[in-house]
Amino acid sequence: MNPFRAFLVFFTLATSGVFGCAKSPAPSGGEVRAFTDDLGRTVELRQPVARVATVAPSLTEIVFTAGAGRKLVGVTTADDYPPAVDTLPRFSALPMNFEAVAALRPDVVLGLTQINNPRDAETFAALGIPMVFFSFRRLGDVMRVLRTTGDLLGAAARARAAADSLQRLVDDLRARSEAIEERPRVLFLIGDGTLFAFGPESYIHELIFLAGGQSITEDLTTEAPILSDEFVLTSAPDVIVGAFGEDYDPARLLALHPTWTVVPAIRDGRVFSFAPDLFLRPGPRLVEGARRLAARLHPSLFAAEATGERPSGERP
């Protein structure tokens, strides 16, 4: 995912809201279960759900993690994880190819408020296909949506186990980092040329804090800020974190912004770049992103792993 496309996804995350409460048409035949999704809509699903289409990569990862990957009948052209998606039919979700999705005969379509247009539910309803929306505002939403998805798809026990395992990793990281007194001030960037960043109401700030840092953009009033060079110079972040990919050369950042030579993060060589999906794709791998960031901000937090020791409470 290139930085501009990543920002577009993020921008929809930051500006999406609840679009009212509507009720989907009841499916015909079989036992019906009513469910309230994250847009406040009442959706009625025929049980059991056997065929699922996801229109956001995050939800594909959720379905697989919940142990219901075998029920997926199609994913978007943007899906690339886990590798099992390579065997599934593909369709466009931006813009939505309704005919291609309908041809897969899903019992339900799972969508994401941060990416998909809530009005898509009306079109799918006209095709007789219920659509359920989920939303991710906080890290805890990953575990919540995972459990709910497992419940909807008949994989409740495995989904709960996966959610509990992720929660243990979060709790372990929180226990490691909560005693840190001097947290580095962190600037998280989506783009390196145009400085797309995160404003308030984003789980990114929570991930940074969990990793032992303090986000410098969490108090901005703009939901999807585009920062200036002057802002970075004035804020003087101790660390710059980018969703630029693992092979990113930090020298490029200085080449694009030559006045940043005095910025502590640049001066001290504390520019870290990660695979975008570990931070920009709300799903189970956010926990991995937080742990990787913590290992860069505070290597001593993971010194036990380096010596082969296992942190207390962590299973083999």
C-alpha positions as CSV (number, residue, x, y, z in Angstrom):
1,M,0.0,0.0,0.0
2,N,1.6,3.3,-1.1
3,P,1.5,6.2,1.4
4,F,-1.2,8.2,-0.4
5,R,-3.5,5.2,-0.6
6,A,-2.8,4.5,3.0
7,F,-3.7,8.0,3.9
8,L,-7.0,7.8,2.0
9,V,-7.9,4.7,4.0
10,F,-6.9,6.5,7.2
11,F,-8.8,9.6,6.3
12,T,-12.0,7.6,6.0
13,L,-11.2,6.2,9.4
14,A,-10.9,9.6,10.9
15,T,-14.0,11.1,9.3
16,S,-16.4,8.2,9.3
17,G,-19.4,8.3,11.7
18,V,-22.7,6.7,12.5
19,F,-25.1,7.0,9.6
20,G,-28.3,6.3,11.4
21,C,-30.1,3.2,12.3
22,A,-31.7,1.0,9.7
23,K,-33.0,-2.5,9.6
24,S,-32.0,-5.0,6.9
25,P,-34.7,-7.1,5.2
26,A,-35.1,-10.5,6.9
27,P,-33.6,-13.4,5.0
28,S,-36.0,-16.1,3.9
29,G,-35.9,-19.6,5.3
30,G,-34.1,-21.0,8.3
31,E,-33.6,-19.7,11.8
32,V,-33.0,-15.9,11.8
33,R,-30.8,-14.1,14.3
34,A,-30.9,-10.3,14.8
35,F,-27.6,-8.5,15.3
36,T,-26.8,-4.8,15.9
37,D,-23.7,-3.8,14.0
38,D,-21.4,-0.9,14.7
39,L,-23.5,1.6,12.7
40,G,-26.4,0.8,15.0
41,R,-28.2,-1.1,12.2
42,T,-30.3,-4.2,13.0
43,V,-29.2,-6.9,10.7
44,E,-31.0,-10.3,10.4
45,L,-28.9,-13.3,9.5
46,R,-30.1,-16.7,8.5
47,Q,-28.4,-19.4,10.6
48,P,-26.0,-21.0,10.2
49,V,-23.9,-18.6,8.1
50,A,-21.9,-20.8,5.7
51,R,-20.7,-18.3,3.0
52,V,-19.0,-15.0,3.8
53,A,-17.5,-12.2,1.7
54,T,-15.3,-9.5,3.3
55,V,-15.0,-6.1,1.6
56,A,-12.1,-4.9,3.8
57,P,-8.7,-6.7,4.3
58,S,-8.9,-6.1,8.1
59,L,-12.0,-8.2,8.3
60,T,-10.5,-11.0,6.2
61,E,-7.7,-11.2,8.7
62,I,-10.3,-11.2,11.5
63,V,-12.3,-14.1,9.9
64,F,-9.2,-16.2,9.5
65,T,-8.0,-15.5,13.0
66,A,-11.5,-16.5,14.3
67,G,-11.0,-19.9,12.7
68,A,-13.7,-19.3,10.0
69,G,-11.5,-18.8,7.0
70,R,-13.0,-21.9,5.3
71,K,-16.3,-19.9,5.0
72,L,-14.8,-17.1,3.0
73,V,-16.0,-17.2,-0.6
74,G,-14.3,-14.0,-1.8
75,V,-12.1,-11.1,-0.8
76,T,-11.0,-7.8,-2.3
77,T,-8.2,-7.1,-4.7
78,A,-6.4,-5.3,-1.9
79,D,-6.2,-8.5,0.3
80,D,-2.8,-10.0,0.7
81,Y,-2.8,-11.7,4.2
82,P,-2.9,-14.4,5.3
83,P,-1.4,-16.3,2.3
84,A,-4.6,-18.5,2.1
85,V,-6.3,-15.5,0.4
86,D,-4.4,-16.2,-2.7
87,T,-6.8,-19.1,-3.5
88,L,-9.9,-17.0,-3.2
89,P,-11.9,-15.2,-5.8
90,R,-11.3,-11.4,-6.0
91,F,-13.4,-8.4,-6.6
92,S,-13.1,-4.6,-6.4
93,A,-14.3,-2.9,-3.2
94,L,-13.3,0.6,-4.1
95,P,-15.5,1.1,-6.1
96,M,-17.7,-1.8,-5.0
97,N,-18.4,-4.4,-7.7
98,F,-21.8,-5.5,-6.4
99,E,-22.4,-8.0,-9.2
100,A,-19.1,-9.8,-8.6
101,V,-19.9,-10.1,-4.9
102,A,-23.5,-11.2,-5.5
103,A,-22.2,-13.9,-7.9
104,L,-20.4,-15.5,-5.0
105,R,-23.7,-16.0,-3.2
106,P,-22.6,-15.0,0.3
107,D,-24.9,-15.3,3.3
108,V,-23.4,-12.1,4.7
109,V,-21.0,-9.4,3.6
110,L,-18.7,-8.0,6.3
111,G,-17.7,-4.3,5.9
112,L,-15.7,-1.7,7.7
113,T,-17.0,1.8,8.6
114,Q,-13.5,3.2,8.1
115,I,-13.3,2.0,4.4
116,N,-16.7,1.0,3.0
117,N,-19.6,3.3,2.3
118,P,-22.5,2.5,4.6
119,R,-24.9,3.0,1.7
120,D,-23.4,-0.2,0.2
121,A,-25.7,-2.0,2.6
122,E,-28.7,-0.7,0.8
123,T,-27.5,-2.1,-2.6
124,F,-26.7,-5.4,-1.1
125,A,-30.0,-5.5,0.7
126,A,-31.7,-5.0,-2.7
127,L,-29.8,-8.1,-3.8
128,G,-31.0,-10.0,-0.8
129,I,-27.6,-10.0,0.9
130,P,-27.3,-8.8,4.5
131,M,-24.3,-6.6,5.3
132,V,-22.7,-6.1,8.7
133,F,-20.5,-3.2,9.6
134,F,-17.7,-3.2,12.1
135,S,-15.6,-0.2,13.4
136,F,-12.2,0.0,14.9
137,R,-11.5,3.1,17.1
138,R,-9.4,1.5,19.9
139,L,-7.1,-1.4,20.1
140,G,-9.7,-3.2,22.2
141,D,-12.0,-3.2,19.2
142,V,-9.8,-5.8,17.6
143,M,-10.6,-8.3,20.3
144,R,-14.2,-7.3,20.5
145,V,-14.8,-7.7,16.7
146,L,-12.8,-10.9,16.7
147,R,-15.1,-12.4,19.4
148,T,-18.3,-11.1,17.7
149,T,-17.2,-12.4,14.3
150,G,-16.6,-15.8,15.7
151,D,-20.0,-15.8,17.3
152,L,-21.7,-14.8,14.1
153,L,-19.9,-17.4,12.0
154,G,-20.2,-20.4,14.3
155,A,-16.5,-20.3,15.5
156,A,-17.1,-18.7,19.0
157,A,-14.8,-20.9,21.0
158,R,-11.8,-20.5,18.7
159,A,-12.4,-16.8,18.2
160,R,-12.5,-16.3,22.0
161,A,-9.3,-18.2,22.4
162,A,-7.6,-16.1,19.7
163,A,-8.9,-12.9,21.3
164,D,-7.7,-13.9,24.7
165,S,-4.3,-14.7,23.4
166,L,-4.0,-11.3,21.8
167,Q,-5.2,-9.7,25.0
168,R,-2.5,-11.5,26.9
169,L,0.1,-10.1,24.6
170,V,-1.3,-6.6,25.1
171,D,-1.4,-7.0,28.8
172,D,2.2,-8.3,28.8
173,L,3.4,-5.3,26.8
174,R,1.5,-2.9,29.0
175,A,3.1,-4.5,32.1
176,R,6.5,-4.0,30.5
177,S,6.0,-0.4,29.5
178,E,3.9,1.0,32.3
179,A,6.9,1.8,34.5
180,I,8.7,3.8,31.9
181,E,9.0,7.3,33.3
182,E,10.7,9.2,30.4
183,R,8.7,8.3,27.3
184,P,10.1,9.5,23.9
185,R,7.9,11.9,22.0
186,V,6.9,10.1,18.9
187,L,5.8,11.5,15.5
188,F,4.0,8.8,13.4
189,L,3.8,9.6,9.7
190,I,1.9,7.9,6.9
191,G,3.6,9.8,4.1
192,D,7.2,11.0,4.0
193,G,6.9,13.8,1.4
194,T,3.4,15.1,2.1
195,L,3.3,14.7,5.9
196,F,0.1,12.8,6.4
197,A,-0.4,12.0,10.1
198,F,-2.9,11.0,12.7
199,G,-5.1,13.4,14.7
200,P,-7.3,12.6,17.7
201,E,-9.6,9.6,18.1
202,S,-7.1,7.1,16.6
203,Y,-5.8,3.8,17.9
204,I,-2.4,4.8,16.7
205,H,-1.8,6.9,19.8
206,E,-2.8,4.0,22.0
207,L,-0.3,1.7,20.2
208,I,2.5,4.3,20.7
209,F,1.7,4.7,24.4
210,L,1.6,0.9,24.8
211,A,5.0,0.7,23.1
212,G,6.4,3.2,25.7
213,G,6.1,6.4,23.7
214,Q,4.0,9.5,23.7
215,S,2.4,10.6,20.4
216,I,2.9,14.3,19.6
217,T,-0.2,14.6,17.4
218,E,-2.9,13.1,19.6
219,D,-4.0,16.6,20.9
220,L,-4.3,18.1,17.4
221,T,-7.8,19.3,16.6
222,T,-7.7,18.1,13.0
223,E,-8.8,14.5,12.5
224,A,-6.5,13.9,9.5
225,P,-3.7,16.5,9.7
226,I,-1.2,17.2,7.0
227,L,1.8,18.6,8.9
228,S,4.2,21.3,7.9
229,D,8.0,21.2,8.2
230,E,7.6,24.0,10.8
231,F,5.4,21.8,12.9
232,V,8.0,19.1,13.0
233,L,10.8,21.6,13.8
234,T,8.8,23.2,16.6
235,S,7.6,19.9,18.0
236,A,11.1,18.4,17.9
237,P,10.1,14.7,18.2
238,D,12.5,12.3,19.8
239,V,11.5,9.5,17.4
240,I,9.9,9.5,14.0
241,V,8.0,6.4,13.0
242,G,6.9,5.8,9.4
243,A,4.6,3.4,7.7
244,F,7.0,3.5,4.8
245,G,8.0,-0.2,4.6
246,E,10.7,-2.2,6.3
247,D,13.3,-1.4,3.7
248,Y,12.9,2.4,3.9
249,D,16.1,4.4,4.0
250,P,15.9,7.2,6.7
251,A,18.2,9.3,4.6
252,R,15.3,9.9,2.2
253,L,13.4,11.7,4.9
254,L,16.2,14.2,5.4
255,A,16.6,14.6,1.6
256,L,12.9,15.5,1.4
257,H,13.1,17.8,4.5
258,P,16.6,19.2,4.6
259,T,15.8,21.7,7.4
260,W,15.2,18.7,9.8
261,T,18.9,18.3,10.6
262,V,18.2,19.8,14.1
263,V,15.2,17.5,14.8
264,P,16.3,15.2,17.7
265,A,14.9,12.1,15.9
266,I,17.0,12.9,12.8
267,R,20.0,14.0,14.7
268,D,20.1,10.9,16.9
269,G,19.3,8.4,14.2
270,R,15.9,7.4,15.7
271,V,13.8,7.1,12.5
272,F,12.1,3.7,12.3
273,S,9.9,2.4,9.5
274,F,7.6,-0.5,9.5
275,A,5.4,-2.5,7.2
276,P,2.3,-0.3,6.7
277,D,-0.2,-3.1,7.5
278,L,1.1,-3.5,11.0
279,F,-0.3,-0.1,11.9
280,L,-2.7,1.1,9.1
281,R,-4.8,-2.1,8.8
282,P,-6.9,-2.4,12.0
283,G,-6.8,-6.1,12.9
284,P,-4.9,-8.7,14.8
285,R,-1.5,-7.6,13.6
286,L,-1.8,-4.3,15.4
287,V,-0.6,-6.1,18.5
288,E,2.5,-7.2,16.6
289,G,3.1,-3.6,15.4
290,A,3.0,-2.3,18.9
291,R,5.4,-5.0,20.1
292,R,7.8,-4.2,17.3
293,L,7.7,-0.6,18.0
294,A,8.3,-1.2,21.7
295,A,11.4,-3.2,20.8
296,R,12.8,-0.3,18.8
297,L,11.9,2.4,21.4
298,H,13.0,0.4,24.4
299,P,15.1,-2.7,23.5
300,S,15.6,-3.5,27.1
301,L,11.9,-4.4,27.4
302,F,12.6,-7.5,25.3
303,A,16.0,-8.4,26.7
304,A,14.6,-11.6,28.1
305,E,13.7,-12.9,24.7
306,A,17.3,-12.1,23.5
307,T,18.7,-14.4,26.1
308,G,16.1,-17.2,25.5
309,E,14.1,-16.5,28.7
310,R,10.3,-16.3,28.5
311,P,8.4,-13.4,30.1
312,S,6.1,-14.5,32.9
313,G,2.6,-15.3,31.8
314,E,3.5,-15.8,28.2
315,R,2.7,-19.3,26.8
316,P,5.2,-21.2,24.6
